[in-house]
Amino acid sequence: MRTGDNGGRAIAGSLSTVVGGCLLVGGVLLPWLDVTYALPGGTGTYIQSGWDRPEGKIAFFAGLVMAVAGVAMVCVATARRIGALSAAVATVVAVAVLGDWWSRLSSSGGGGYGVLVSSAGVLAGLAGVLLSFPGSRTQRLTLLACLFGTCLCGVVLALLVDQGPLFGTF
């Protein structure tokens, strides 16, 4: 096992986690819903930020956890494993709420760019967790498989709750 690149990988992973958390938080403040509809005298628009949705508030706090965990991983070497696990849990939560939101947006066609920014933050956070988690490549790939499986279960659970959207309708 090579140890020369372990420190660089940990720093890159920590920074990716911080960036992912910041993107997720920033994406929540942007429009998550942007719908244009016909009116008798023209068109109307309805714009809603992620913060206006319960899913957005959950994603916002998950992004904060990711960012703080990434900073802790950079500042304190002993916080690396705890920070990576915290960021992993936050990523799973964010994937579940964003997956539920995506499923509803695909039926209405009114997705805002804030959801895309938030989703990019989740992907950066996931990459950060995998890079910064200590252990061999096999252990990190096992963690990746567990995260993907948990994310998939979270999205399916979110879709099945009350046989519809997790937090109500638009």
Secondary structure, DSSP 8 states (H G I E B T S, - for coil): ---TTHHHHHHHHHHHHHHHHHHHHHHHTSEEEEEEEEETTEEEEEEEEGGGSHHHHHHHHHHHHHHHHHHHHHH-GGGHHHHHHHHHHHHHHHHHHHHHHHHHHHHH--B-HHHHHHHHHHHHHHHHHHHHS-S-HHHHHHHHHHHHHHHHHHHHHHHHGGGS-TT---
